[in-house]
């Protein structure tokens, strides 16, 4: 059993979308009994909220269900998960700050898995328009 945790700032746009994209991929390949997927934020100011309705809408159009409830990262997550995948450099640095040296090898950047070598971060679409949400989904699907 492997456990994968996706991390962004508030856990309402990028990380729930990454969770949704990866969940569909895992389910489509019949691996749902082998991989546990979750998401969280480096901040917990959206704790208990659903994903942003705009991200839910864009994701649904591509066949992804975003059902996670926002939460902040917990110290125990760093021990529990095998892979901790961050959306941008700030998220990466924030997770590194709370991790022990024994867990730092688990922390990765989403774009490290991408075929797009020019883009280094998954941008936060929160303050942008529809193209921003679509761009995030394009990046997540590629990664």
Secondary structure, 3 states (H helix, E strand, C coil): CEEEEEEECCCCCHHHHHHHHHHHHHHHCCCCCCEEEEEEECCCCCCCCECCHHHHHHHHHCCCCCCCECCECCHHHHHHCCEEEECCHHHHHHHHHHCCHHHHHHEEEHHHHCCCCCCCCCCCCCCCCHHHHHHHHHHHHHC
